[in-house]
Amino acid sequence: MALVKTETQALGNHQHSSRFGSLYVGDLSPDVTEKDLIDKFSLNVPVVSVHLCRNSVTGKSMCYAYINFDSPFSASNAMTRLNHSDLKGKAMRIMWSQRDLAYRRRTRTGFANLYVKNLDSSITSSCLERMFCPFGSILSCKVVEENGQSKGFGFVQFDTEQSAVSARSALHGSMVYGKKLFVAKFINKDERAAMAGNQDSTNVYVKNLIETVTDDCLHTLFSQYGTVSSVVVMRDGMGRSRGFGFVNFCNPENAKKAMESLCGLQLGSKKLFVGKALKKDERREMLKQKFSDNFIAKPNMRWSNLYVKNLSESMNETRLREIFGCYGQIVSAKVMCHENGRSKGFGFVCFSNCEESKQAKRYLNGFLVDGKPLVVRVAERKEDRIKRLQQYFQAQPRQYTQAPSAPSPAQPVLSYVPSSYGCFQPFQVGTSYYYMGNQVPQMSGHQNITTYVPAGKVPLKERRSMHLVYKHPAYPVAKRGSKQTLVFKGEVNRNVEAGTCSKATTSDENRKEERRLTLSGKLSPEVKVEESGKQLQ
């Protein structure tokens, strides 16, 4: 009954002057086409038109579209049935297409829009909508994801400000899947920038946390310095702590007091670092400037930072510190990991001075850890590494690789038919080309032919006799009707008609004589060819 009421209310609030019902479909996969949208939406309701928005220059999809139906009622049914459903691996976000320009401007300013964080990784956009729908009609609901994984926060926009206020009052601070929800009014980017310039930050960044620290532990530790609005310990895809988190105070003075008191506090086996939480761009710019200044002021400082690779997947920062710690004071140690927490196989270790790092590099380079030899080198800045590689390749002489040439048709290759008696002379393969093993016929354009051996034509049954004789075209040609005689020592002569083959015939006496001569060592494997009484070599 509640679902029917919500649908009717939404339908009444979004009637258009046009006779068509229009929907906005966002968060589409870049691979989605107009045909995919038609096939998805026209299963139960008729679709009038589909417009997939594309970049006017590249023609690539901008990942959102507008779909027109024959009536607002059909559009409402499609939105109810397909909102947050999967299309090519991504959940679609469907809402009414607002043609009122004033209404669209008002919603962009954060009208009736809520920001929700501390969400469990299992909560999807559909779950979030079911959580907030009892407080009013929802225009849009989204859980922000990265590579298919929830980032732990999302947005819910109602059609009225009163509904948003009611939802915030009821759900802020409530426990959902063991986490305390933080629900606040959404503040757009421009307003946040203005607020950041006018007042101190209330958000605190905490790192060097041991693995056993939870959100509750962090809340208990920081709440003694003032009212804490939210606490989160960042975790990987396996639920393990990533060693850092954030604490947000209601008062900037309380945040400043906590930073001054808790920074350097020994918590377990580590000393806490507590500082102002910065945005990614701000932190990147600050670190870049810091390291640039250090490299200018201390040219030898780069030798104190080591790059370590070939690490096992089980390697963590604590163990990396233990391995390198015996060679000096470690300023920082970092193992680079994927989003799911698995090690990327490399990391960095920074010592307090270059002498300690040189000693660690000397003794640990090639040292076996978990069956894998460590590779330890001096870490380089990205700009220095690119410059060094460019200089290296520019210094190399240009080499042009030419495909090996095949034998010319005018110079056919001599090929040999293997025979234990050597009864065949080398002949020329005039009809095809033979390629050596180190040549590539595909690159030369010639036919790929192996050594020419007339298979089945020259079988040798025993070392002393030959059953078939094959006349190759390269042999001396006898006239039709003349006789060729093959003479084997120890055998009777066999007459072979020119151009034909015949079976060999040998008497028992000759076999015995041949066996006797072979045993005495007087029989030699020579072959004589006679034609009309004339001996041919």
Beta strands, then each sheet from edge to edge (+ up, - down):
strand 1: 21-26
strand 2: 47-54
strand 3: 61-69
strand 4: 86-87
strand 5: 90-91
strand 6: 93-96
strand 7: 113-117
strand 8: 138-146
strand 9: 149-158
strand 10: 175-176
strand 11: 179-180
strand 12: 182-185
strand 13: 203-207
strand 14: 228-235
strand 15: 241-249
strand 16: 266-267
strand 17: 270-271
strand 18: 273-276
strand 19: 305-309
strand 20: 330-337
strand 21: 343-351
strand 22: 368-369
strand 23: 372-373
strand 24: 375-378
strand 25: 414-415
strand 26: 427-428
strand 27: 483-488
strand 28: 494-497
strand 29: 527-531
strand 30: 534-536
sheet 1: 2+ 3- 1+ 6-
sheet 2: 4+ 5-
sheet 3: 8+ 9- 7+ 12-
sheet 4: 10+ 11-
sheet 5: 14+ 15- 13+ 18-
sheet 6: 16+ 17-
sheet 7: 20+ 21- 19+ 24-
sheet 8: 22+ 23-
sheet 9: 25+ 26-
sheet 10: 28+ 27- 29+ 30-
end
